[in-house]
Amino acid sequence: VGLFWLPLVWAAGVVILALCLVNTHYRLWRRVAPCRGLNDARVLDLLEDCKQLMGVRVPVALVETAAVAGPCLFGFLRPRLLLPPGFTRGFSLDELRYVFLHELGHVKRRDIPLGWLMALLQILHWFNPLVWLAFSRMRVDRELACDALALSHAEDQDSKPYGRTLFKL
């Protein structure tokens, strides 16, 4: 009798987690969709320079929104780099360059599709604590890999200012 309920419990967990993910994504999308792109020419030129330096050909829009507390990418086909309001005024162009290089590292490494794949696998294996631990470690490693990629496209003397920018974030 107990084994009969196991597939139902698993399916319920899958449905609940999937609905939570869809709901969270939809709520963020609703907050981001009406936001207009940033139009500061200096910042947009800097982003384009960083894209060219990293070999990123995908269009990436810059959007300021109160929906986020720090820089992050959002969007599967047309990624948007979301920044909190006033973010570009609180950082120098050099500091913004480090932020852009890091976030473009996620684009170059295709971390957005990978993140969706990880979410799908985590939903399907919600009952396995080792999957949760492995994906948690994978997310940390992904951030470190983007830091390394950003620093590989920076000058040798940029490692300390890059680190200071991370602390400022």
Secondary structure, DSSP 4 states (H G I P E B T S, - for coil): -HHHHHHHHHHHHHHHHHHHHHHHHHHHHHHHTTPPBP--HHHHHHHHHHHHHHT--S--EEEE-TT-SS-EEE-SSS-EEEE-TTHHHHS-HHHHHHHHHHHHHHHHTTHHHHHHHHHHHHHHTTT-HHHHHHHHHHHHHHHHHHHHHHHHTS-GGGHHHHHHHHHH-
